[in-house]
């Protein structure tokens, strides 16, 4: 069964306890920060990037920050974790981040207290979260403040493939893709269930303060997504030259080379920290393939069918979202 797969697939040397926190699958250490997230003080001019992991969060963050800060290649060099902190990142949500935090100098000490760090940032703040809408800080969820949210969604089959590689890199995963896909479909990966996450933002985007983007659209026409995001952030449209420079900055090849955004020390840090035990070897890179439709060559026809059935079932009352994403 799934719990069995889970305990055998995540480095059994260092067992992790999990919990279902109001419907969200997380390590049980999430409880340590849950209250500080709930009570996090929002500001009207905050800008949030929200997503299910692997939907293109890092790419969207780099885009949003540069639009918000009138793209200048020099200031863009500030590492993402500093200019755009991951609010619930305390080394307790996704376990792998603990060791990055300790071993990687682009993750200074203050990042282990991310809520505190974010609380002390000057305005306007740029903040990242993977939390579903219903678990966002109270003032954000209830729209007590007017801050803007940009949600990025991606086809779940590609998310699953990307998340599998992420788990092998950062979460101590040492089993097969077949087993990982079972965990994914069975809501036993961090921040699952996937469709509830997407739906939670989709259903709440009515009052114009959530911009709903997709990874696929960013791949197809990044220029239009940049202009749409600029308009959403009340920025004037970019000139063609500015737009081209930003598009180049955000291209897969540039992002892959960009030390401010590529988490290049990920595997090395995990391995040096031995957080998943002596025998676990982190594999891979964070900015990995950057493609859409990778599932067509990566998944078996049976698995594709299982994903399609699952999606149909989960979206049976969300035809509009189905049409937008599938
Ligand atoms: P793959 O693993 O499919 O390559 P997140 O930031 O939410 O963790 O998402 C990571 C995914 O976004 C990875 O997908 C990564 O390669 C991809 N990505 C990052 N930067 C990108 C870019 N500039 N263009 C396209 N994909 C990008």
Boltz pocket constraint, residues with backbone or C-beta under 6 A from the ligand:
constraints:
  - pocket:
      binder: B
      contacts: [[A, 51], [A, 52], [A, 53], [A, 54], [A, 55], [A, 56], [A, 57], [A, 58], [A, 59], [A, 158], [A, 161], [A, 162], [A, 163], [A, 165], [A, 250], [A, 251], [A, 252], [A, 253], [A, 255], [A, 286], [A, 287], [A, 288], [A, 289], [A, 290], [A, 291]]
      max_distance: 6.0
